[in-house]
Amino acid sequence: GIASHFDDVYGADFMGDSCKPDEIAFTKVLDDIGDVRPENCAMFEDSFRNVVMAKQLGMRTIFVTGHDDTEQGLTELTQPDGNAA
């Protein structure tokens, strides 16, 4: 499968009490990886909010989802409280 093309693969279960898009969730993974710069990491994600934080940390991001989800993501990003309308 595709996982064989990556050195490490992390999921939400690794983050414990931390949740995306909190920066601590991303830095926990980056710290565990060790001596790898964020720009050498890729995040495959279906939430715009999570893609934004990963990008801010310097990671390569791949947004994976369909058209309806893209519109929902844009709505979430434009709401003052960060929640969908």
C-alpha positions as CSV (number, residue, x, y, z in Angstrom):
1,G,0.0,0.0,0.0
2,I,0.8,3.7,0.0
3,A,2.2,3.6,3.6
4,S,5.3,1.8,2.4
5,H,6.3,5.0,0.6
6,F,6.6,6.9,3.9
7,D,9.1,6.5,6.8
8,D,6.4,7.2,9.4
9,V,2.6,7.5,9.4
10,Y,0.8,9.1,12.3
11,G,-2.9,9.3,13.1
12,A,-5.1,11.1,15.6
13,D,-4.6,8.2,18.1
14,F,-0.9,9.2,18.5
15,M,-1.8,12.7,19.6
16,G,-3.5,11.6,22.8
17,D,-5.2,14.5,24.5
18,S,-4.1,17.0,21.8
19,C,-6.4,17.6,18.9
20,K,-5.8,19.1,15.5
21,P,-5.7,22.0,14.7
22,D,-4.0,22.9,18.0
23,E,-0.3,23.5,17.3
24,I,0.7,21.1,20.1
25,A,-0.8,18.2,18.2
26,F,1.4,18.9,15.2
27,T,4.6,19.6,17.3
28,K,4.1,16.3,19.2
29,V,4.3,14.4,15.9
30,L,7.3,16.5,14.7
31,D,9.1,16.0,18.0
32,D,8.6,12.2,17.7
33,I,9.9,12.1,14.2
34,G,13.1,13.7,15.4
35,D,15.7,15.2,13.2
36,V,13.4,16.0,10.2
37,R,12.4,19.5,9.2
38,P,8.7,20.2,8.8
39,E,9.2,21.0,5.1
40,N,10.2,17.4,4.6
41,C,6.9,16.2,6.1
42,A,3.6,15.8,4.4
43,M,0.2,16.0,5.9
44,F,-2.8,14.4,4.1
45,E,-5.9,16.0,5.5
46,D,-9.6,16.5,4.8
47,S,-10.1,19.6,7.0
48,F,-9.1,23.1,5.8
49,R,-8.6,24.2,9.4
50,N,-6.0,21.5,10.0
51,V,-4.3,22.1,6.7
52,V,-3.8,25.8,7.6
53,M,-1.9,25.0,10.8
54,A,0.2,22.3,9.2
55,K,1.1,24.8,6.5
56,Q,1.9,27.5,9.1
57,L,4.4,25.1,10.6
58,G,6.1,24.6,7.3
59,M,4.7,21.1,6.4
60,R,3.7,20.2,2.9
61,T,0.0,19.7,2.8
62,I,-2.3,17.7,0.6
63,F,-6.0,18.5,0.9
64,V,-8.0,15.3,0.3
65,T,-11.7,15.6,-0.1
66,G,-14.6,16.3,-2.5
67,H,-16.2,19.5,-3.8
68,D,-18.9,19.7,-1.1
69,D,-16.3,19.4,1.7
70,T,-14.2,22.1,0.1
71,E,-17.1,24.5,0.3
72,Q,-17.7,23.5,3.9
73,G,-14.1,24.1,4.7
74,L,-14.2,27.6,3.2
75,T,-17.3,28.3,5.3
76,E,-15.6,27.1,8.5
77,L,-12.6,29.4,7.8
78,T,-14.7,32.5,7.3
79,Q,-16.8,32.2,10.4
80,P,-15.6,34.5,13.3
81,D,-15.8,31.7,15.9
82,G,-14.2,29.1,13.6
83,N,-17.3,27.0,13.6
84,A,-19.5,26.2,10.6
85,A,-22.6,28.3,10.2
